[in-house]
Amino acid sequence: MNDSLRELTYVQAIGEGFFRAMEKDQKVFLMGEGVDNVTGVYGTTLKAFGNFGPKRVIDTPLSENALTGIAIGAAMDGLRPVLIHQRNDFMLLTMDQLVNNAAKLKFVSAGRHSVPLTVVSFVARKPGEGVQHSQSLQALFAHIPGLKVVMPASPRDARDLLIATIQDDDPVIVLFHRSLFEEREWVPDDFSPEDPYSAKILQGGSDVTVVAVSVAVRDAKEAARLLKDEVSLEIIDLRSIRPLDTYLIVNSLRNTGRLLVVDTGWTSFGVSAEIVAQVAEQEDFSLFKAPPKRIGMLETPAPATPFLLTDYHPTAEHIVLAVRQLMNY
């Protein structure tokens, strides 16, 4: 293997993203509950804390909305704070500051003030997490003009999208998925800046365009393997929830004529609904060989017991079934 490549887990890649961003820019600092703990927020802050110490990796009390206000003030004063929440569910306590201040200050100041704030959080879908720790709330945050939202699905993107968004002068929410923590990938040592808000085609195909969000990318790849002798899937890793790269999706759909969107959140009023709506507004309906389909969580809060989780979250098997329905329409 080339010396410039290193195999990183998703967790290690997040940790390297924090470290590289802080190493490059002295104005970057981390803050959040337990960032200096021996577990280091699932291990993601250990490298940064070991190298930069408590002055730049700051443990905080349980006061999410107040902390967000402090981070916004620091950002307006020229720093680049990274505020970390161990669950995206906890970000519901920050909504006043995020929605009414971070997202709007650039607008209400006619561009005189920017808020280079990065909010990092984690999505979970493990048994036992229950109704208040298993939500995937990206659509809620992406609904707000002024906020950007990204969801990396690979170790390389976990590092590179994090670094890129920390350098952004606007507020960005980065949601990592805990189900991806053990994923491994060979990652170039050098960070190559790219547009963090563009989608990527991971696999070319001719029959069905599958747009996948976060951990659903892994499920889509498995579905493609299961269907390899039956259907040709073109898999798009959405990467950015807002802004939304519909250009790549539309171009793929012109080739396949069939669209399946797989999200980690609920389908009603969600990311998959927005993608289908935007594509439908841009293109003639004659482009579709079959009505588009969407897959997401069941329309209930998440159960805690593993016996009820079998069909709650999207899986590769759900994708296979939906693809076959699209092909047989």
N, C-alpha and C positions, 0 to 999 in steps of 0.2 A: 504494500500500500504506500502511496506517495507520502513523503514526510510532512507535506503541508496539510495533510488531512488527519483528523483525529476523530475517533469514535466517541460521541457524546450521547448521554441520555438526555431526554427532554428536561429533566431537573437540572442536570449539569449545564445544559445550554442556557437555561434561564439565569443561573448563577453567573455564568460567564458574561451574559448580556449586561447584568448589573455592574459587574466588575469593569468591563471594557468601557462602559459609558462613564463610570466614575473616574477611571484612569485618564480618559481623554479630556474630561471637563471637570475642573475643580468646583464648579457651581452645582453639580449634580449631587444630591444626597438622598438617602432612603429614610423613610419613617413609617412606623406601623407597629401594631401589637405583636410582640414576640420576635421582632427582627434580630435581636441580639441573643435570643434563646439558643440553648445547645442544639435544638433541632433546626433552628434557622428558617422558619416558615417552609417546612417540607424539605429543608436543605438548600433552598434557593439563595439565602442571604449569607451563608456561612463564609464564602470566599470574600465577599465585600466587607463583612464585619472583621474578618481576620486581617485584612489589609488596611482598612481605613479607620477601624475602631468606632467607639460610641459617638464621636463628634459628627460623623457623617452617616452613620447607621444608627438611627435614634429610636429607641424603644418608646412607646407611647401608651397612655392609659386608654381605657375603653370609652372613647368619646368621639365616635366617628364623624359626626357633623362638625364639631368644633375643630377636629384635626384637619378636615377638608378646608375649612376656612383659614386655618393657619397656613396650609400648603398653598392656597390661592394667594394669600398675602405675600408669601415668600417668592412665588412665581412672579408676581407683579413687581417685586423689588429686585428682580434680575437673577434670581436663583432658578434651578431646575429641579424641583422636588419630585420624588417618586413616592407616592403614598400607596402602601400595600395593605390589602384586606385579605384575610385568610379564606373568606367565602364571598362570592358575589352577592349572596343573600344579605350580608351585613351592609352592603352599599345602599340598601334601601334607607338606612339611617343618614345617608349623606345627601339625599336628593335635593334638599333645599339649596345647599351650597353648590352642588354640581349644576343644577338646572337654572337657578336664578342668579348665580354669580359667575361660576367658571365659564359656562356656555354663552353668557350674554355680555360680559364686560368688554370684549373687543367691539361688539356691535354698539353698545350704548355710549362708548367713548369715541366713536367714529374712528376706530383703529389706533387710538393713542396708547391703549393698554393691551398687552397680550398676556395670556396665561399659559406659559409653557409647563403645564402640569401633566404628569403621567400617573394614572391610577391603575394599579395592577391588582388583579384579583383572580380567584380560582373557582371553577365550576366542578361539581362532583356529581357522580351518579352511582355511588356504591351502596350496597345493601346496608341498612341501618342508619343512613344519613337522615332520612325522614323528610317531613314537609318543609322545614325551614333551612335545610342544608343541601338540597338537591335541585334547586331551581337553576335555570339557564336563562338569564335575564337580559341578554344582549339586545333584544328588540326594544325593551323598555328604555335603555340608554340611547340606542340609535335613533329613537323617535325625536330626540331633542336636537334642533339645529344648533351648531356650535360645538357639539361633541363628536369626536371620531371614535370608532370602536373597531378593534381588530381581534382576531382569534387565531393564533398560530396553531398549525396542526402537525408540525414536524420539529425536531430539535434545531435544525438550521434556522427555520423561521422563528422559533422561540427566542433564539439569540438575536438574529438580525432585525426582525421586526421590532423587538424591544429596544435595541439600540437606536433604530431609526425614529421611533416614536418619541423617545426621550429627547432627541434633537429637534423635534417639531415644536414650533412656537405656539401651537394651539393645544387645548386640553385633549388628551387621548386616553381612552380606557382600553387596557390590554387584558383580555380574559384567557387564562390558561386552563386546560382541562386536566383534572387529576387522573383521569383514566389513561392519559398519555405519558405519565411520569416515567415509565420504564421503556418507552420507545427509544430505539437507538438509531443513529445515523452517522455516516462519515461526513464531517463538517470541515470545510476549508479553514485554516488558521486565520487567514485574512478576512476582515469584514469588508464586503463590497457593497457600498450604498446602492440601494435600489428603491423603487417606489413601493412603500409598504402598503399602499392602498389599492393595489392591482391584484386581480385574480390570476391563477396559474392553471394551465392545462397539464395535468400529471400523467395522463394517458390518453392517446388518441383513439378514436372510435368512430363508427359510422352509423350505428343504429339508435342509440339513446344518449342524450346529454344528461349526465348526473352532476348536479351542483351540490357539493357537500360542504358542511360547516364544521370546523373543529374536529372532534373525534369521529364524526361521521365520515371524514375522509378515509380513515382506516377501514371503516365498515364498507365503504364503496369499493375500495381496493379488493377486499375479501369477496364481495359480491361479484366483481369482475372475474376473479379467479374461478368462482363457482360456475359462472356463466360462459367461460372462455370458449367452449365448443358450441355455444348456442346463440349468444348475442354479443355484439361488439359495443362496449361502453366507452364513451368519452367522459373522463372524470375531470371536473374542475374543482380545485381547492379555492373556495371563495376568499379566504384570508381576511378581507376587510368587509365589515358589515356596513359601516358608514365611513367614507363614501363607498358606494356600491358600483362594482365594475360590470355593468350590464352589457358593455360593448363586447367583451369576450364571450359572454353567454349567448348573445344574439348570433354572433358569428358561428358559434358551434351549432346552434339550433338550425341555422340555415343548411347545415350539412346533414344533421340527423333527423330533424323534423319531430323529435320526441323529447320532452323535458321532464326530468324528475329532480325535485329539490329535497334534500335531506338536511334537516336542521336539528340541533340539540334542544331547542325550545319547543313551545307549543305552536301549532300551526295557525290557530286563529289570531288574526291581527299581528302576525309575526314576520320573521325574515323571509320565510318561504312565500308568504302571501305577497310581500312587497316585490320579490323577484318576479313572480308570475305576473303581477300587475304591470310592472315596468316593461317587461318583455312584450306583453300583450298590447301596451300602448304604442310601442315602437314598431311593431311588425303587423303585417296583414295576417289574419287568422288562417289563410290558406297555407301558411308556412307549416302549421301543425298537422302532422299525420294522425295524431291522437290528442285528446285533451291532456294538458299538463297534470302531473300528479305531485303531491307533497307528502312527506313523511316527517313526523315530529313526535314529541311526547304525547301520551294520551291526555285528554282534556280534564285532568284531575290533578290535585296535589300529589306529590310523589309518596308512595307507600314506603314504610320502613322495612317491612319484611321482604326477604328475597323471593318468597313464594309468589308475591304479587308483582314483582319487577320484571318477570319474563317478557311480557309484551308492552311494558310501559315505555322503555327507552328504545329508540330505533336500533336495529341490528342489521347485519348483512342479509339475514334471511328475509327481513321486511323489504329490503331493497330488491332482492331477487324476485319476490312475489310481485312487487310494483312494476318492475321491468317487464316481466312476462305479461302482465295485464296491458301494459302499453303496447307491446308487440302484437298482442292478439286482438287489439281494439278493432 
